[in-house]
Structures are given as C-alpha cells and as structure tokens.
C-alpha cells in the first residue's frame, strides 16, 4: 500500500486527490507545519533528507516531488487512466503541463508568498512579481479556453498538477479577470474524489 507523507496546507493534497481518482488504497502519515514559521517538521527528514512534502513510500521505493509522484503513480497503477497514451497527439501537451506547473508557474506565486511575509521590506518587489503572476495566469486562462480540462476532454493528472497553481493564484491574485480558470477550479473542487481527498487530508 502506498504511504503518503502529507503536510497540511501543501502540494501533497495533489497526491491524495490522484489516489482518490484512481480509487487506490493508501495510508496517510500526517505532518503539521510549525504554526509560527509555517515550516515542515523535522519528522519528514526521517522519510527523506530534504524534509519536504509530498513524499511517498511504495514498498521500498521513496519518491519526492509532486509531479514525479503523480507520474509514478499514473504509470504504475493508472492502467491507462488520467494520462493520454504516449502515441496520442495530446501526450506532449500533457507532458508540458506536468512540468510547467512547478517549473514555471509556481515561482512567482511562491515569491509573492515570501514577499508578503517580509512586510514593508518586500513591497518594492511586489509589482514585478504581481505582473509575472498575471502573465502566467493569463496564459493558463487562454490555454484552457472554453474547455473543461487542459488536455483532451477528461481530467488528467496534468489538471491535478495545475489545480494547485490556480488555487494559489486565486488566493494571492484573484480570478475575477480569468473566468475560464474560475470555472475550472469550481469544476475540479466539486469532484467527489477531490472532496474525499480534502476530507482525509484537511483543507
């Protein structure tokens, strides 16, 4: 059984959601952030030296990085679900979104998080970071268009990977100008598997 080391208010919700969509059995080991520093506890270092979440243990295999974890689970247990076949014309788009979420889109959002914690010291950089957030969110909104999902006609792991980005953008920037993404978030948050993941892992 897959063991998910889950940190509250983190990307590891993606992993729980994916497992719920695939209806796979799993065990959650919960870790709580320090309420003052908001950092992960040292207990995660017992699982992996970086002490970060998400991290899973599947038998003797330990896997870190949410994108790698999602790909690992889909390839090993998906049985053709939640990813296009590699021979499909949708494969390259799927692969790009899987890496874009953390490789490009999350950087300005994380910078906004850190700058806000700096208070006045971070204010001079906020306009530049905000413009980058708008650039990426606008790109996502345009790429989604009128489609329900980012790849093909059904939910894929790429949507699960991107949903956290869109939720963070909603938190830090708002989605009033990005109606396609606003509808996307409403759609995925209404999925039964997503609701089960939140129920098990926390909001």
C-alpha positions, -999 to 999 in steps of 0.1 A, spaced: 0 0 0 12 35 -8 22 56 22 17 93 17 35 117 40 11 145 40 18 180 52 -11 203 60 -18 231 35 6 218 9 10 203 -25 6 168 -11 -32 172 -15 -25 166 -52 -13 131 -43 -43 123 -22 -66 136 -49 -49 115 -76 -51 84 -54 -88 90 -48 -95 95 -85 -78 61 -92 -96 46 -62 -63 32 -49 -58 22 -13 -33 43 6 -22 53 41 -17 89 53 10 98 77 2 134 87 28 161 95 19 195 108 36 228 99 51 249 127 23 274 134 49 303 138 73 296 110 49 276 88 78 252 80 75 215 78 85 195 109 118 176 112 98 143 112 98 145 74 136 142 74 132 107 87 115 98 54 137 119 30 168 140 39 152 172 24 123 170 49 98 182 23 63 171 14 49 155 -6 68 123 -3 55 88 -7 68 53 1 57 25 -21 73 -7 -8 110 1 -7 107 30 -31 106 66 -18 95 92 -43 97 130 -39 84 160 -60 46 161 -66 50 159 -104 72 129 -102 49 113 -77 19 118 -99 37 104 -130 50 74 -110 15 65 -97 -2 70 -131 24 49 -149 25 21 -123 -12 19 -113 -32 41 -137 -40 14 -162 -44 40 -189 -64 64 -167 -56 101 -161 -30 104 -188 -30 102 -226 -12 74 -243 23 83 -254 13 78 -290 -15 103 -287 -12 139 -301 -22 151 -266 9 135 -250 33 164 -255 7 189 -242 2 167 -211 39 164 -205 44 202 -208 17 209 -183 30 184 -158 64 202 -158 51 237 -163 31 238 -131 62 236 -108 89 246 -133 74 280 -142 40 288 -128 47 283 -91 78 305 -89 61 340 -89 34 326 -66 59 314 -41 78 347 -44 45 366 -36 41 344 -5 76 352 8 74 389 0 41 392 19 58 377 49 86 403 46 60 431 50 73 465 41 107 451 31 91 431 3 68 458 -11 93 472 -37 93 438 -55 56 431 -53 47 449 -86 72 429 -106 61 396 -91 24 405 -95 30 412 -132 46 378 -136 16 361 -118 -8 379 -142 13 368 -171 12 331 -161 -24 332 -150 -34 349 -182 -16 323 -202 -33 294 -184 -67 311 -188 -62 315 -226 -48 279 -230 -78 265 -212 -103 285 -232 -138 270 -232 -125 235 -225 -133 218 -192 -98 204 -188 -63 213 -200 -57 181 -220 -83 163 -241 -119 160 -229 -114 145 -195 -95 150 -163 -58 141 -164 -30 142 -138 -20 175 -155 -52 191 -143 -45 178 -108 -10 193 -110 -23 226 -123 -52 230 -100 -29 239 -71 -14 266 -92 -48 281 -100 -59 278 -64 -28 297 -53 -34 324 -79 -70 327 -66 -56 332 -31 -29 358 -40 -43 375 -70 -80 366 -76 -96 351 -106 -121 378 -114 -104 386 -147 -99 349 -155 -133 333 -159 -121 301 -176 -98 294 -146 -125 303 -121 -149 278 -137 -121 252 -138 -115 255 -101 -152 252 -93 -154 222 -115 -125 203 -100 -133 212 -64 -168 197 -70 -154 163 -80 -162 136 -54 -126 124 -54 -113 159 -46 -138 162 -18 -127 129 -4 -90 140 -5 -98 171 14 -118 152 39 -90 128 46 -61 152 43 -76 185 55 -82 217 36 
